Amino acid sequence: MAQVKGIGRVLPMAAVALVVLSGCTTGSHPGPPTPSLGGPAGMPPPPSSTPKKVQAKAAPEEAAAFARPVTGDIARFPAQQQCLAQEQNAPWFRSMVAAEQHDSQRTHLFTCADFLGSFNGRNEVFEYASSDNYAAPYNLVTKGADELYLYGGGNAPGTSAPYVARIDPSTLKQVWRTPLNKMPGQWTGPASVVIPANGDVIATYGRQAVRIAAATGQVVAEASLPTGPGDPLNTYFDTTVGGPDGTLFSVSQTRPAGCREQGMDVTLRCKGKRPNSVIVAYNPDTLQALHAIATAPTAARGLALSVIGGKTYLYVNGGSKTVRYLWDPVKKKLAVDTGWAPASYLRPGQTIASAPAVMNDWVVFQTNAVPTKTPMSVVAIAQSDAKKVVRIDPIPLRPGQESYASAAPAVDPQTNMVYAADAGTGTLTGISLQKDAMRKVWGASQRTMAGIALVGPKDRRVLVGTAVRPNANAQQLRNLTYTEQVVWRAAGNGKELARSDLLDPTGQRVVTPGWGGVMYGLGAKGRIYALQVAGPPSASLVVPTPPASAVPRPAGSAAPVPDGSAKPDPEATSASDSEGPSTPEPGASAVVTPAATEAPSPAESPEEDDAQ
């Protein structure tokens, strides 16, 4: 079987002088894009066609080396704009990523994003690391092709207060930063930033919701959301979804009384009863609360929204059951849908489920968001009939293994595929859900704690996720001191297409699509990575390697890349994912980031996919 390898080229932005080609390309690309398709429909304009030169601080001999940042294939922008114009994704702004999960169904499916590599030939991964530091970055969205918006801070003990920053994607430099000033003693965790149809940035932090002008960073509106039975200082709101009428919905997380820990995993570190969470409906312009309703005390992170027969429903997972709420856009009221009441989704030994996702008639999620020695299940409940439940245990445990599947699955309504990962076993799997049955299609050895992104049209669908360095130990995983890679796979069969160098860990942060084929990784140490895959010929994406004097660290060999295929699995209940070192590609080399100055030894190389 032919092997497909990827080489990463990492260019630290502070190390060299840069030329940003905002409106022209080289090689086979035709030149500046067509005029903007922007306007009242909210379509973003492409970057200015005027080339800009950004001078980095470097010695004169180093400044002679010019490198082009990873800005994407600008010639693809008009086609992507046209694709977005056809999307039905209310109430979000028409952009590549107006919400982290793309839509309120939480599919993580970005059909208008591009994979510019080859499915059969050799691919290269071009990488670019920010010189500006963004403390504890968590959530990234786009608006225009020259706009990135980041939510960061407040994710763990010792991190900065929450903030929202606008970033120039051509340089990864900060344009403005708006601090979100929490109350003394306020619990904060990873929350969200979204861009609704009004074009401003909406973020939550603690019990607050804030609207920020995208152009200036000025706070336009701010409101305190009701916390129900929870102490306001012990409550924060995370994921935000939106209904077709424009209403926004956020669900709260609560910590036990007396707990003073920060971050998203307080429930693992603080014992005691947690007050009930609440779902709040609020206006996207004024942020004023319209209604709030209490949920189960152990509501999972994340809501999913679905519209059926003109009715808007919200789904949330409690400690053992999935609950559905009905939103009345006329009366502005939320109510429990008592006519939809599925049984417990847990099997003995399993733990609370991830956030749900909606795929056609199914509400899909996976169990074991808290580590356990019982295999996880991927569960689907029919929206049309709560008694119709299908499930699969795709990843059996070996002796001594634990299951830990905190991230929500990605779902593809166009292909009826579900993608789930178990960080405890280090396994990623693709599952078919058709004719009221689940079947495991493929499995691969890839440990990730982050969510998965699906990019590209149906016939070129690619899965993008992270892969933790195999020799990372439990302490490194807890402290985010390990390294990891970004991996691209063919979504249909799991074949590996490309793999980046070793980068800073992203933790549970999703690798986010941008314009023109770029993906953005949010490093826990404050670096943002722009990554782009290019297949042969890649003349239009060639980035000159700076001379040794311009690189702050010595060059190292590229990380070994495993064989490019994942094992098809016709059995719905079995997974024989094998782990083991892969064979490095002879002569592969790259300039590495300061976080990845050493290539893994053969014993530490990325895990091998299931062999055919």
KELUMFI-603011 format. One record per residue (C-alpha): x, y, z; residue in three letters. Coordinates in steps of 0.05 Angstrom, whole numbers, plus 32768, in hexadecimal, padded with zeros to 4 digits. Example, Ala and Ser with C-alpha at 12.3 -4.5 7.8 and 13.67 -1.06 7.14 Angstrom:
80F67FA6809CAla 81117FEB808FSer 
***
This chain:
800080008000Met 801B80447FEEAla 802E80718027Gln 801880BA802BVal 804880E48054Lys 8043812C806CGly 807B815D807BIle 8070819880A9Gly 809481DA809EArg 808E820780DBVal 80A1825080D3Leu 80A482768115Pro 808882BB8104Met 80B982E18130Ala 80F582C08110Ala 80F182DC80CAVal 80D8831780A2Ala 809683088080Leu 80758319803FVal 802983128042Val 800D83097FFDLeu 7FC5831D800ASer 7FAA831E7FC4Gly 7FD982F97F96Cys 7FF282B27F90Thr 802A82907F6CThr 802F82507F43Gly 7FF082367F25Ser 7FBF82647F49His 7F9D82977F1EPro 7FAA82D67F47Gly 7F7E83037F70Pro 7F3882E97F80Pro 7EF983067F62Thr 7EDA83427F84Pro 7EB983397FC8Ser 7E7883147FCBLeu 7E6A8338800DGly 7E2F8364801DGly 7DEF835F8043Pro 7DF083138041Ala 7E2D8316806EGly 7E6082F8803EMet 7EA7830A8052Pro 7ED5832E8022Pro 7F178310800EPro 7F5683328028Pro 7F6F83718007Ser 7F9483667FC6Ser 7FCB83957FDDThr 8009836E7FF2Pro 801F837D8039Lys 806483768055Lys 806C8366809FVal 80B1837280BAGln 80C4834480F4Ala 80FB83548125Lys 813783308109Ala 8180833C80FBAla 818F835980B5Pro 81A98318809BGlu 816C82F480B5Glu 813C83288098Ala 815483168053Ala 812C82D58059Ala 80E482E08045Phe 80AE82AD8054Ala 806582AE8041Arg 803582A2807BPro 8001826A8076Val 7FC78294805DThr 7FA282608033Gly 7F93825A7FEAAsp 7F74829F7FDBIle 7F5A82867F98Ala 7F2B82597FBFArg 7F0982927FE4Phe 7ED282A27FB0Pro 7EBD82597FABAla 7EBB82547FF7Gln 7E9182937FFAGln 7E5F82767FC8Gln 7E5C82367FF0Cys 7E4D825C8030Leu 7E178284800DAla 7DF182438002Gln 7DF7822A8049Glu 7DBA82278076Gln 7DDB823780B8Asn 7DB0826A80DDAla 7DBA82918108Pro 7E05829480FBTrp 7E2B82C680D0Phe 7E3D82AA808CArg 7E8682998099Ser 7EB2825C809AMet 7EAD825480E6Val 7E7A82818109Ala 7E73824E8140Ala 7EA6821B8159Glu 7E7B81DF8147Gln 7E6682018105His 7E1B81FB8111Asp 7DEB81F5814ASer 7DE381AB813DGln 7E2D81A58153Arg 7E41817B8117Thr 7E8881978110His 7E7D819280C5Leu 7E9B81CA809CPhe 7E8881BA8055Thr 7EA181FC8038Cys 7EE781F48055Ala 7F1D81D68028Asp 7F50819F802BPhe 7F8481B17FF6Leu 7FAE81737FFBGly 7FAD81327FD4Ser 7F8680F47FE6Phe 7FB880C87FC2Asn 7FFB80EC7FBDGly 802E810A7FEBArg 801781458015Asn 803C817C803AGlu 802581A18077Val 803881EB807BPhe 8037820780C1Glu 803B824C80DFTyr 803F825E8129Ala 802882A08146Ser 805B82CE8167Ser 802582EF8191Asp 801082C881CEAsn 7FC782B981DCTyr 7FC0829E8222Ala 7F96825F8228Ala 7F75826381E3Pro 7F35823B81DDTyr 7F04824D81A6Asn 7F10826C8162Leu 7EDE8287812FVal 7EE382AC80EDThr 7EBC82E480CCLys 7EDC8303808EGly 7F1782E1806EAla 7F4483128093Asp 7F24830980D7Glu 7F2F82D6810FLeu 7F1082DC8154Tyr 7F2B82B7818FLeu 7F0E82A781D4Tyr 7F45829A8207Gly 7F58829C8250Gly 7F358282828EGly 7F3C8239827BAsn 7F66822082B5Ala 7F88823682F6Pro 7FBD826A82EBGly 7FA4828182A7Thr 7F9082C88295Ser 7F4A82E4829AAla 7F1E82D5825EPro 7F2583008220Tyr 7F11830581D7Val 7F45831881A4Ala 7F428328815AArg 7F7C830B8132Ile 7F97831A80EDAsp 7F9982D580CAPro 7FD082EC809BSer 800182F880D5Thr 7FDE82DA8112Leu 7FEA831D8132Lys 7FB9833A8164Gln 7F8D83728149Val 7F688381818ATrp 7F5B835E81CCArg 7F1E836881F9Thr 7F26834F8241Pro 7EE983318261Leu 7EEB834782A9Asn 7ECF831182D6Lys 7EB7831D831DMet 7EE8830B8355Pro 7EE082C18364Gly 7EB982B48325Gln 7EC1826E8308Trp 7ED5826F82BFThr 7EE18238828EGly 7EE6822E8243Pro 7EAB82538225Ala 7E9A826781DFSer 7E9D829E81ACVal 7E6C82A18172Val 7E5882D1813BIle 7E0D82D5812EPro 7DEC82F880F4Ala 7DF7833D8111Asn 7E4283348103Gly 7E5A8344814AAsp 7E7F83148177Val 7E5782F481B0Ile 7E7C82D481EAAla 7E6B82B9822EThr 7E9682BA826CTyr 7E8182A882B2Gly 7E3782BA82B5Arg 7E4082F48283Gln 7E3182F98239Ala 7E5383308212Val 7E4B834C81CBArg 7E8A836981ADIle 7E908393816DAla 7EB88369813CAla 7EDB83A5811DAla 7EF283C8815CThr 7EEE83998197Gly 7EC083C981BCGln 7E8C83AA81EAVal 7E4783B981CCVal 7E1C839581FFAla 7E25836B823DGlu 7DF48346826AAla 7DF3831682A5Ser 7DD082D58294Leu 7DA482B582C9Pro 7DC5827B82EEThr 7D87825B830DGly 7D978234834CPro 7DE2823C8341Gly 7E0D826F8366Asp 7E2082A38332Pro 7E69829F8346Leu 7E678253833DAsn 7E48825482F8Thr 7E61825F82B2Tyr 7E408258826EPhe 7E6582338237Asp 7E4B821C81F3Thr 7E1B824A81CDThr 7DEB82338197Val 7DB6825B8170Gly 7D7082508156Gly 7D5482638112Pro 7D31829F8132Asp 7D7582BA8148Gly 7D6E82A98192Thr 7DAE829281B3Leu 7DB1825B81E7Phe 7DE8824B821ASer 7DEC8216824FVal 7E0E82228292Ser 7E3F81F882B8Gln 7E4081F88304Thr 7E7381E68339Arg 7E6581CE8380Pro 7E5F820283B7Ala 7EA1821183D7Gly 7ECA81FD839ACys 7EFB82328384Arg 7F1D820C834CGlu 7F1F82298305Gln 7F1B820882C1Gly 7EEE81D682A0Met 7F00819882C9Asp 7EEB81B1830EVal 7EB7817A8312Thr 7EF281498314Leu 7F168170834AArg 7EDD818B8375Cys 7EAE815C8399Lys 7E68816D83AEGly 7E2381788391Lys 7E1E81A58355Arg 7DE281D2834CPro 7DB781C9830FAsn 7DD081E782CESer 7DA3821682A7Val 7D968222825DIle 7D8D826C824EVal 7D6C8289820FAla 7D8382D08200Tyr 7D7F830681CBAsn 7DBD8309819DPro 7DBB83558199Asp 7DAC836C81E0Thr 7DC2832A8202Leu 7D8683318231Gln 7D6D82EE824BAla 7D2A82D8822ELeu 7D2082998258His 7D4882678281Ala 7D3982208295Ile 7D5D81F182C5Ala 7D7D81B182ACThr 7D9B817482CEAla 7DD281848301Pro 7E07816182D6Thr 7DF6817E8293Ala 7E2C816D8260Ala 7E5281A5823EArg 7E2F81BB8200Gly 7DE981C181E2Leu 7DD181A8819FAla 7D9781C8817ALeu 7D6981AB8146Ser 7D2D81C3811FVal 7CF7818F8110Ile 7CB681A280EEGly 7CC281EB80FDGly 7CCE81DE8147Lys 7D1081EF8169Thr 7D2B81BA8199Tyr 7D6881BB81C7Leu 7D8C817C81DFTyr 7DB88175821CVal 7DD68138823EAsn 7DCC81318288Gly 7DF080FF82B4Gly 7DCB80C48296Ser 7D9580DD8268Lys 7D8D810B822CThr 7D5981418234Val 7D35816881FEArg 7D1B81AF8206Tyr 7CEA81D481D9Leu 7CF4821E81C8Trp 7CB6824781B9Asp 7CCE82838190Pro 7C8B82A78198Val 7C8482A181E3Lys 7CD082A281EDLys 7CCC8266821BLys 7CF382268226Leu 7CD181E6823EAla 7CE4819E8249Val 7CC981718212Asp 7CAA813C823FThr 7C9281148203Gly 7CDA810481F0Trp 7CF980DD8229Ala 7D2E80A98218Pro 7D488078824BAla 7D8D807E826ASer 7DC5807E8238Tyr 7DF7805F8269Leu 7E0D8018826FArg 7E29800082B2Pro 7E6C802082BFGly 7E658057828AGln 7E6880A1829BThr 7E4580E08284Ile 7E4180ED8239Ala 7E608123820ESer 7E38815B81EFAla 7E07814281BBPro 7E07814E8170Ala 7DCC814A8141Val 7DD181218101Met 7D91811C80D8Asn 7D5E80F98105Asp 7D9380E68139Trp 7DAE81068178Val 7DF580E9817DVal 7E2780E981B7Phe 7E5A80BD81D9Gln 7E6080A98222Thr 7E9B80AB8252Asn 7EAB80F58257Ala 7EC880E1829BVal 7EFD80A9829APro 7EE5806382A8Thr 7EFA801B829DLys 7EBB800C8275Thr 7EBC80148229Pro 7E998051820DMet 7E5B804E81E2Ser 7E46807981A8Val 7DFB808381B1Val 7DC7809E8180Ala 7D7F80AE8195Ile 7D4A80BC8160Ala 7D2C81018164Gln 7CEB80E48147Ser 7CE680AD817CAsp 7D0D80AF81BDAla 7D04806481C5Lys 7D2D80578186Lys 7D758053819EVal 7DB18035817BVal 7DF6802F8198Arg 7E3A8011818CIle 7E77800481B8Asp 7EAB800F8181Pro 7EEA800E81ACIle 7EF57FD381DCPro 7F247FDC8217Leu 7F647FB48220Arg 7F7B7FA08265Pro 7F8F7FDD828EGly 7F6F800F825DGln 7F3D8045826FGlu 7F0A80668242Ser 7F0980B28240Tyr 7EDF80D3820AAla 7ED2811B8220Ser 7ECC813A81DBAla 7E8B813881B5Ala 7E89810F8175Pro 7E88812F8130Ala 7E4E811B8103Val 7E43811E80B8Asp 7DF9812180A4Pro 7E0C811C805AGln 7E3180D98061Thr 7E0F80BF80A0Asn 7E5380B780C2Met 7E6580C3810CVal 7EAD80CF8122Tyr 7EBF80C0816AAla 7F0080BE8191Ala 7F15809E81D3Asp 7F5180C181F2Ala 7F5980898225Gly 7F67805481F1Thr 7F85808381BDGly 7F53806F8187Thr 7F2D80958152Leu 7EF48074812DThr 7EC3808080F4Gly 7E7D806380FCIle 7E44805C80CASer 7DFD806A80E3Leu 7DCB805180AFGln 7D8B802980B0Lys 7D85803080FBAsp 7DC7800D8107Ala 7E0F80208116Met 7E4C7FFF80F6Arg 7E94800E8102Lys 7EB4801F80BFVal 7EFC802D80D4Trp 7F2880388110Gly 7F6C80588119Ala 7F9E80608151Ser 7F9C80AB8160Gln 7F9680C781A6Arg 7F71810981A8Thr 7F4D812E81DFMet 7F33816381AFAla 7EF681678184Gly 7EF98153813AIle 7EED818080FEAla 7ED1816780BCLeu 7EE38192807FVal 7ED481928035Gly 7E9B817D8007Pro 7E7C8138800CLys 7EA981197FD8Asp 7EE881367FF8Arg 7ED781318042Arg 7F1381348070Val 7F18812A80BBLeu 7F48815680E1Val 7F5D81498128Gly 7F9881498158Thr 7FC5810E816BAla 7FE7810F81AEVal 802F80F881AEArg 802A80AE81C0Pro 805C80AF81FAAsn 803780E7821FAla 802A80D28267Asn 7FEE80E18293Ala 8010811B82B6Gln 8022813C8274Gln 7FDA8133825CLeu 7FC08154829BArg 7FF1818E8299Asn 7FEF8198824DLeu 803A818E8247Thr 8039815A8210Tyr 803E816781C5Thr 80108152818EGlu 800481548143Gln 7FCB81688116Val 7FB4812E80E9Val 7F89813080AATrp 7F6480F08097Arg 7F3480DC805FAla 7EF280DB8085Ala 7ED680A0805EGly 7F0C806D806EAsn 7F3A808D80A1Gly 7F76808F8072Lys 7FAB80BF808CGlu 7FB980F7805BLeu 7FE881258080Ala 8007813280C4Arg 8026817080E1Ser 80658177810BAsp 806081728157Leu 803D81B08172Leu 802781CA81B6Asp 7FEC81A481D2Pro 7FA681BE81C2Thr 7F83819781FAGly 7F3A819481E8Gln 7F3C81CC81B5Arg 7F2281BD8170Val 7F5081C98134Val 7F2881FF8111Thr 7F20820980C5Pro 7F30824C80A6Gly 7F2D82698060Trp 7F52824B8025Gly 7F6282088045Gly 7F8482218084Val 7F7881FF80C7Met 7F878220810ATyr 7FA181FD8147Gly 7F9D821E818BLeu 7FD9820B81B4Gly 7FCF820981FFAla 800F8231820ALys 7FF3826D81E4Gly 800A8260819DArg 7FDA825E8163Ile 7FEE82328128Tyr 7FD8823C80E0Ala 7FDE81FB80B9Leu 7FD281EB8071Gln 7FD881AA804AVal 7FF281AD8002Ala 7FF781737FD2Gly 8020816E7F92Pro 802A819C7F6FPro 803181CE7FA8Ser 805782067F85Ala 802282397F98Ser 802C82287FE2Leu 807782227FE5Val 809282468022Val 80DD8253801FPro 81018235805AThr 8126826C807FPro 817282668087Pro 818C824580C7Ala 819D828980E4Ser 8154829D80E1Ala 813A82608107Val 813D82658153Pro 8144821A815BArg 816B81E68133Pro 814681C280FCAla 812E817C810CGly 8113814280E5Ser 80C9813E80D6Ala 809E81158103Ala 809580CE80E9Pro 805480C180C7Val 802E808080CCPro 801480598091Asp 7FDB807E8072Gly 7FA1804E807ASer 7F72803C80B1Ala 7F547FF880BALys 7F0E7FEC809EPro 7EE37FC980D1Asp 7EA47FA680B8Pro 7E937F8F80FEGlu 7E687FC18123Ala 7E807FAE8169Thr 7ECA7FA08160Ser 7F087FCB815BAla 7F4D7FAE8154Ser 7F747FEF8155Asp 7FBE7FDD8159Ser 7FF2800B8175Glu 803B800E8164Gly 807380388149Pro 8072804D8100Ser 80AB805280D0Thr 80C8809780C3Pro 80CC80AE807CGlu 811580AF8065Pro 813180F5805CGly 80F3811A8075Ala 8106815A8098Ser 80E6819B80AFAla 80F381DA80D6Val 80D181CF8118Val 80B181FC814AThr 80D18209818EPro 809C81D981AAAla 80B381A1817CAla 80FE81A68177Thr 8108815B8179Glu 80E98128814CAla 80CE80EB8171Pro 80F980AF8174Ser 80DF80708153Pro 80C580588196Ala 80A0809981A0Glu 808580A3815ASer 803B80AC814BPro 8011806F8153Glu 800580458116Glu 7FC0804080F8Asp 7F9E7FFD80F4Asp 7FC17FD480BEAla 7F9A7FBB8083Gln 
***
